[in-house]
Amino acid sequence: YNEYKSYLSEKMAEQATKAMFSFFDENNDGGLSFEELKEGMASVGSKFTDEEIKGFFDKYDTDNNGIIDFNEFLALCIAINTSDSEKAIAQLFEKVDKDKNRSLTHAELREGIASYTGKDISDSEVTALIKQLDLDNDGEISYKEFTDSILVKIAVAMKEK
């Protein structure tokens, strides 16, 4: 049973990473240009400068073809998945989970994102985000779905900078 559970959470993490990658890959060409990476990071509340994002891009574009492919993106995601960011993610969840039921509703997510990024977010953007993160399709984001999300990990890692 534990092996199956581990396999399942690995598959969920892989799906979340793929969803994140396709969220950033605006033209759906299977690779991230510098502009797509920059815009994707900005959309998750990144506070990095263009120079810092360029440094990231150059470091993880290991084949130097000017495009971050999925495996390079995966390496970038793994690199920012530190215990510090895990603590920050847990704290962020606690802040956003107003009713403390370990699950985020549409309203909690909208309010939380607005306060985290300092920008208002539309209902349709929140709905799209829930679709990306809600792996069990219950309409809410559980603590596990939130903390396993590469999207959230990148947003927190960028904000910590």
C-alpha positions as CSV (number, residue, x, y, z in Angstrom):
1,Y,0.0,0.0,0.0
2,N,2.8,2.5,0.9
3,E,4.6,1.7,-2.4
4,Y,1.3,2.5,-4.2
5,K,0.9,5.7,-2.2
6,S,4.4,6.8,-3.0
7,Y,3.9,6.0,-6.7
8,L,0.7,8.0,-6.7
9,S,2.2,11.0,-5.1
10,E,5.1,10.9,-7.5
11,K,2.6,10.7,-10.4
12,M,0.7,13.7,-8.9
13,A,3.9,15.7,-8.6
14,E,4.8,14.9,-12.2
15,Q,1.3,15.9,-13.3
16,A,1.6,19.2,-11.4
17,T,5.0,19.9,-12.9
18,K,3.6,19.2,-16.4
19,A,0.6,21.5,-15.7
20,M,3.0,24.2,-14.5
21,F,5.2,23.8,-17.6
22,S,2.3,24.1,-20.0
23,F,0.9,27.0,-18.0
24,F,4.3,28.8,-18.6
25,D,4.5,27.5,-22.3
26,E,2.2,30.1,-23.8
27,N,2.7,29.1,-27.5
28,N,2.6,25.4,-26.6
29,D,5.8,24.6,-28.5
30,G,7.1,22.3,-25.8
31,G,9.8,24.7,-24.6
32,L,10.1,27.9,-22.6
33,S,11.7,30.9,-24.1
34,F,13.2,33.5,-21.8
35,E,10.1,35.7,-22.2
36,E,7.8,32.8,-21.3
37,L,9.8,32.0,-18.2
38,K,9.9,35.7,-17.2
39,E,6.1,36.1,-17.8
40,G,5.3,32.8,-16.1
41,M,7.3,33.8,-13.0
42,A,5.7,37.2,-12.9
43,S,2.2,35.6,-13.1
44,V,3.1,33.6,-9.9
45,G,4.2,36.7,-8.0
46,S,8.0,36.5,-8.7
47,K,10.1,39.4,-7.5
48,F,13.1,38.6,-9.6
49,T,14.7,41.1,-11.9
50,D,15.2,40.4,-15.6
51,E,18.9,39.9,-14.9
52,E,18.2,37.3,-12.2
53,I,15.7,35.4,-14.4
54,K,18.3,35.5,-17.2
55,G,20.8,34.0,-14.8
56,F,18.3,31.2,-13.9
57,F,17.5,30.7,-17.6
58,D,21.2,30.4,-18.6
59,K,22.0,28.1,-15.8
60,Y,19.2,25.6,-16.5
61,D,19.3,25.8,-20.3
62,T,22.0,23.1,-20.2
63,D,22.0,22.4,-23.9
64,N,22.3,26.2,-24.6
65,N,19.6,26.1,-27.3
66,G,17.8,29.2,-25.9
67,I,14.8,27.1,-24.8
68,I,14.1,25.5,-21.4
69,D,12.7,22.1,-22.2
70,F,10.6,20.0,-19.7
71,N,13.6,18.2,-18.2
72,E,15.5,21.4,-17.7
73,F,12.4,22.9,-16.1
74,L,12.2,19.9,-13.9
75,A,15.8,20.5,-12.7
76,L,15.0,24.1,-12.0
77,C,11.9,23.1,-10.0
78,I,13.9,20.5,-8.0
79,A,16.7,23.0,-7.3
80,I,14.2,25.4,-5.6
81,N,12.5,22.8,-3.6
82,T,14.4,23.4,-0.3
83,S,13.3,22.9,3.3
84,D,13.2,26.7,3.7
85,S,10.7,27.0,0.9
86,E,8.7,24.1,2.4
87,K,8.4,26.1,5.6
88,A,7.4,29.2,3.7
89,I,4.8,27.2,1.8
90,A,3.3,25.8,5.0
91,Q,3.2,29.3,6.5
92,L,1.5,30.7,3.3
93,F,-1.1,27.9,3.4
94,E,-1.9,28.7,7.1
95,K,-2.3,32.4,6.2
96,V,-4.6,31.7,3.3
97,D,-6.7,29.0,5.0
98,K,-9.0,31.5,6.9
99,D,-11.3,28.8,8.4
100,K,-8.4,26.5,9.3
101,N,-10.0,23.4,7.7
102,R,-6.8,22.4,5.8
103,S,-8.6,23.1,2.5
104,L,-8.7,26.3,0.4
105,T,-11.9,27.5,-1.2
106,H,-12.2,29.7,-4.3
107,A,-12.7,32.7,-2.1
108,E,-9.8,31.9,0.2
109,L,-7.5,31.4,-2.8
110,R,-8.6,34.6,-4.5
111,E,-8.1,36.7,-1.3
112,G,-4.8,34.9,-0.5
113,I,-3.3,35.4,-4.0
114,A,-4.3,39.1,-4.0
115,S,-2.6,39.7,-0.6
116,Y,0.4,37.6,-1.6
117,T,1.1,39.2,-5.0
118,G,-0.4,42.6,-4.2
119,K,-2.5,42.3,-7.4
120,D,-6.2,41.5,-7.9
121,I,-7.0,38.2,-9.5
122,S,-10.2,37.5,-11.5
123,D,-12.6,34.7,-10.8
124,S,-11.7,33.0,-14.0
125,E,-8.0,33.1,-13.1
126,V,-8.8,31.5,-9.7
127,T,-10.9,28.9,-11.4
128,A,-8.1,28.1,-13.8
129,L,-5.6,27.8,-10.9
130,I,-8.0,25.5,-9.0
131,K,-8.3,23.3,-12.1
132,Q,-4.5,23.0,-12.2
133,L,-4.0,22.3,-8.5
134,D,-7.1,20.3,-7.6
135,L,-5.9,16.8,-8.3
136,D,-8.9,15.0,-6.7
137,N,-11.5,17.3,-8.4
138,D,-13.3,18.3,-5.2
139,G,-13.3,22.0,-6.1
140,E,-11.0,22.9,-3.3
141,I,-7.2,22.8,-2.8
142,S,-6.1,20.5,0.1
143,Y,-3.0,21.1,2.1
144,K,-1.3,18.2,0.2
145,E,-2.3,19.5,-3.2
146,F,-1.1,23.0,-2.3
147,T,2.3,21.9,-0.8
148,D,3.0,19.4,-3.6
149,S,2.4,22.0,-6.3
150,I,5.4,23.1,-8.3
151,L,3.5,26.3,-9.1
152,V,3.3,27.2,-5.4
153,K,7.0,26.1,-4.8
154,I,8.2,28.4,-7.6
155,A,6.1,31.3,-6.4
156,V,7.4,31.0,-2.9
157,A,11.0,30.5,-4.0
158,M,10.8,33.6,-6.2
159,K,9.2,35.7,-3.4
160,E,11.9,34.6,-0.9
161,K,14.6,36.1,-3.1
